Amino acid sequence: WVVRHDAPVKCFQEFYNSPETIFNTLDRLDEAGYTHRALLHPELADRPDAYIGVAILSRYPIVKQGRSVFSEFNGMVWADIKFGVD
């Protein structure tokens, strides 16, 4: 459902990725056109069983992004997304 839903920008509060399993979420969304991302824990993206936490994935370019980690798996992510000429 997450991959098939046609929203051009997707925000996740509880994001999990496991490259070797059916939960290979980042690659599946990348193949669906969500090639731009802002992740709370980007260093975990390629690790097995990675709980990344908060994530923004977009079909539009992310021109600026930031993150604040409040505790091990709690934090926030923001992104400036280019849509059209803005």
N, C-alpha and C positions, 0 to 999 in steps of 0.2 A: 504494500500500500504506500509506503513512504517513497519508494522509487517512482511509482506510477502517478502519484498525485502531482498535478501540473504547476504548482506554485513555483515561480522563478527563484524565490529566496526561501530557504528553510532554516528555521531556528530550533535547536534542540536543547532541552533542559537536562536530559539524562542521555548522553551519547556514549555508545559502546561500539568498539570495533575489534574484530578478531580475524586477521587476514587469512587464516587457514580454515575458516569455518563458513557456515551459511551467514554468519554475522559479519561478513566482509563488507561492512557498510560503506566505508570510504570509496573503495573501488567500484562498488555497485552504483553509488551516486555519481561518481566521476564518469562512468560509462553512460549515465543518463543525462550528462551535460552539466552537472554541477561541479565544474572544474576549479572554482574559486572557493577558498575556505578560510575561516578564522576559527581556531581551536583553543580551548583553555589550556590543554596540555599537548601541543603539537609534537613534542619529543616522544610521545607514546604511540603515535599514529601507526608505526610499522611493527610494534611489539605484539606478540600474541596476547589475547585477552586484555586489551587496553581499554580502561575506563577513562575516556577523555573528558567526560563531564559536559560542559557547555560547548556548543558548536553552532556556527553559522555556515551554511553552504549556499552558493549562489551560482546562477547561470551568467550573471553579470560580473564584470571585474570588480574586485575589492581593491580600492586604491589606497586605503589606509585602514589599519586595524590595531587593536590593543587588547590587553587582558590584564586582569588583576586576580591573583590567587589569594583567597581569604584563608583557606585551610587546605589540607591535602587534596580533597576532591570538590571543594566549593570555591566559587569565584564568578567572575563575569567576563564576557567577551563583547567587544563592540566592533563594528565595521562600517566604513564609508563605502558605499556601493555606487559605481558609475552606471547610470541608467540613461541611455540616449546621450545627450550632450551635457548632462548635469551629473 
